[in-house]
């Protein structure tokens, strides 16, 4: 058995205050472009 193709799953959560849907979407879109990011979700407070 080899470690070839193995990877580490790491989850990080950041709390930021966003009260604008457009701002949340912009942050989500830009973070998703990072090579090391597989999935991103940004929620906003209404």
N, C-alpha and C positions, 0 to 999 in steps of 0.2 A: 504494500500500500504506500502510495506517495502523496505528498502534499500538493502536487501539481494541480492547479485549478482551484485550490482551496482559498477561501477568503474569510475575512472576519466581518461579522455583522455588528455594526455599532449604531446605536440610536442616540441622538441628542435632541433635547427639547430646549428651546429658547423662548422666554416669555417677553414679548414686546407689546406695547400698547398701540394698536392700530384701530382707528374708528372709521376708516374709509375703505369701502370695497375695492375701489380702484387701486389704492395704495397696497392693500393685501395682495391683489392679483399681480401687481408689478413686482413686489418682493418675491412672490412665489415663482414667477416666470424667470427672474434673474438667478435665483438660487438653484432652480432646476437645471440651469445651463452648466453648473459646475460639474466637472468630470467625476468627482468623488460622491456626488449626490445621486442616489437611485430614485428616491421619492421625496416629495416635499408637499406639505399642506400648510397653508396660512389661513387662519380664521380671524375674523374681525368682530369687534363688539358693535352691535347695532345701537 
